[in-house]
Amino acid sequence: MAEAKVAIIGAGPAGISAAVQLKRYKINSIIFEKRKIGGLVENAHRIENTMLFPNGISGKEFVKILEDYVKKYNLKIVYEEVKKVNKADNFILKTKKGNYEFEYLIIATGTRPKKLPFRGIKYHVTEINPCKKLLIIGGGDIAFDYALSARKICKDITILYRSNIKALPVLVDEVNGKGIRVIKGEIKSIEDNIAITTIGKLQFDEILAAIGRVPNVEIVEGIASSKMFVIGDAKNGIYRQTSLAIADGVKVGMKIWRMMRYGDTEGDW
């Protein structure tokens, strides 16, 4: 893969925007993606804070825009999972099909969900099946957003939060306005399709957990380099927003161009 010096791991908003910005500088990159374009943004009920869509846009619609950008800029995507990254003179990306070498590396791998110690729980709204009763565990933005998304396929939805509601007030208001139950309690165990909680038994057909996320960066653990950049949700901790991920992608594209052209290694990366 000598046609590109830059590897990007992850084809979500951060990775795609980085590749687009690099292409504008006539710098080719190769994006590695294990599933499909968009990443977790596909799960979003509505994206409102990019300032480009006054009425908001669904996650699925946003993925379509990313796909259009891939086509417009002729971005190269390799649909392989990067299992490990080693650093010698360059970065060596290891997949099942082989090893690939690059001078620069952008990590746009996003996050992975925190798990509960019970079987049968799903962690992305795109994984659930049409159902009568859906139980969602969590009190943050993702839990409330998932509840709004799931209304298309589930009739009866309950959100169970443990301590405090941390979701955006606008999401809370919308959930309350849609007749979705929001109750305080903690899940203790699951028996068949019954959740045993601190407030009693709750029946469900599908159960979805949204109790937090952690950066998905294990493949570069222990690597430090001025030519490696972690961007988007993988970097931003609790400040996970599509607009921030896009901005990170644009900024890292600018940074790499300066490094290639001027040898500039200054910055806050």
C-alpha positions, 0 to 999 in steps of 0.5 A: 500500500505504498500509494498512501502515507497516512492510515486512518482506523475508523470510518465514522465522522472523525475518520471520514472528515480527516480523509476528506481534509487530507484529500483536499491537500492532495494527500491520499490516505487509506481508511481501515473499517471493520464493519461499515461507514458511519460507526455508532452515528447510525444509532442516533435518533437525531443529530442537531448540533452540527449547525448545518441542519436546523431541523436535525438529521437522523443517524441513518441520514448522516451515514448517507452523507458520509457515504456520499463524501467517500464517493465524491473524494474517491476515498479508499476504504479497506474493510478489515479489522486492525488487530494490532499496531506496532511502531518501528520506523513506521506504523505496522497495522496487523489484520487477518489478511496481512501487515500494512505500513504507514508513516502517519496514523490516525486513530478514529476508532470511537468507543465501545459500550460498558457491559453489564454482567447479564446475558441477552443484553444488547448495546446498540439500538440497531441490534434490537428486533421489533418488540412489544416491550423494550427495557433500556438501562441508563440515564444519559444521552444515549439511553434517551436517544435510543428510546426515541429511535426505538419507538419505530419498532417497539410499542412499550418502552421503559427507561430504567436509570440508577442514580441521576438523569444525565441526558440533555434536557431537550431529550428528557422533554421529548421522551416525556412527551412521547409517553416513554416511562422513565423510572429510577431503579437498579437491575439486579438480575435477569430471569428469562424475560424478567428483569429483577430490579430494586423496584420490583420485576419488569417484563421485557421482550428486548433489553438494551443497555446504555450505561456508558462508553470507554475509548476503543484504543487498545490496539495502540496501547503503549505507543507514543509518536508525534505522527500518531493522532487520536481523534473524535470520540476515542479522544474526547471522553464524555464530550462525545459529539458529532460536531467535535469529531468532524472538527477533530478530523479537519484539524488533524488533516491540517496538522499532517499537511503542515508536518509534511510540508514544513516539518511542523510538530507543534500543537496540542496533539 
